[in-house]
Amino acid sequence: MSGERAAVTGYLSYALAAAHRNVHQELSRKLKDEGVQVEAWRILEAIGEESSMTMGRLAETVLLAPPTLTKLVDRMVADGLVQRQVSQEDHRLVHLVLSALGERKRDRVRQFVQEQEAELLERLGADKANLLHNALKSIAF
């Protein structure tokens, strides 16, 4: 590329965006039968990792803007997957926890995610997958 302008597909940022799009679309298709969006899966997993989580912490963890997150969590509460609980220590804080239904849904959806993870590992091989994961973490965090 020495001084010349590369085609858009030659940029690393383009390759990252294209890879994200493909992986996201593939996972979306797999989760569709469960009626779960990829973002909702991330929410189920994140809330399930901690005993309770605030909306602010959840927004950071699942990579969603607060207004988008609020709409999605409202829908998940209405569907009985997530419950809001007022903090006993600070009544201004609301914690999110998975309901029993939410835990079951997370466990079913996790199977699809793990299948996709295994497919990616098979396509890349363990060494390349580990290298890619570490490289992406160094950019993201």
N, C-alpha and C positions, 0 to 999 in steps of 0.2 A: 504494500500500500504506500510505499515511500512517496509521500506528497500527493499522490493521486487519490481521488475520491473513490471509495469503495461503494459497490452496490449496497443497498440497504441490508441485503441478506448476509453481507460480509462482516457486519458488526456483531460483536459479542452480545451487546444488549438485545439485538434482534434475535439471536439464537436462544438467549434466555427466555425472551417473551414467547417465541414459537414453541419451545419445549414446555413452558408453563401452560400454554394454551392447549397443547395436545394432551398433556397429562390431566389437566383439569376437565377437558371435554370427555376423555375416556372414563374418568372416575364419575362424572355426572351421569353418564349413560348407565353405569353399573348401579348407582345409588337411586336411580329414577324409580325402579320397581319398589323400593322401600319408601318412596315419597319423601326423600331427604335430599336437600341440596348439599353440595360440598361444604359450603359455609356452615350449615347446620351441623354437619358431622364434626367439623372443627370445634364448634361450640360444645357439642356433647362430650367430645374427648377432653377438652380443656376443663370444663366444669367437673367432669368425672375424675380428673387428676388431683383435684384439691377437694377438701371437705366442703368448702363453699368459696365463692368467688364474687368479687364486686364487678359491676359493669365496666368500670374504668380499667381494671386489670384484664378483664376478659377482652375488651376492645384491643388492647395491646397484643394479647396472646394470639387472637384469631385473625389479626390483620384486617379489621373492619373499622370503618368510620363509625363513631358513636350513633348517629341517626340511623344508619343502616342496621347496626347491631340491635338497637332498641326495637325496630320493627320486627326483625327476625326473632328476637327473644320473646316479644309479645305474642307472636304466632305460636312459638314453642310452648309458652305458658298456656295459651288457649287450647293447644293440642294435648296438654297434660304431660309433656315431656320434662318440663323445667318448672321449678317452684321458686318463688321469691320469698325470702325470709328477712325480716327486719333484724338488724344486729342487736344483740342484747347489750353490748358495750357502748355502741353509738347509734342511737335510733335514727340518725340521718343516713346511715349506710344500709343498703339492701344487698343481701348475699343471694347468689343463685345456687341452687342445688338440683341435682337430677332427681326426678321422681323414680319410682320403681319401673314405670313404663319407659321413662327416658333411659334408664340403665339397660333395659332389655333391647330397646331400639339401638342404643350405642353398640351393644355387643353384636347384634345382627349386622349392622352397617360396618363394624370393624372387620368382619370377615371379608367384605368386598375390598376394603382398603388394603388389607393384608395380601389379598390375591394380587392386586395391582402392584404392590411393593415387590412381591415375589417375581412377577413378570418383568418389572424393571431390573431387578437384580439379575435375572436370567439373561436379559438382553445385553446388559452392560458387563456382567461378570462382577464378582465380589470386589476385586481390587479397584476397578474403574468406578464402581458405585461408591465405594468408600472415599476415593479421591474426589469425586464429584461432590459428594455430601460435605466433605470438609471444605472444599473450595467455595461452595455456596454459603456455608455457614460463615466463612471468613468475609464474604461480601455482605451478608445480611445482618450480622451481629457485630 
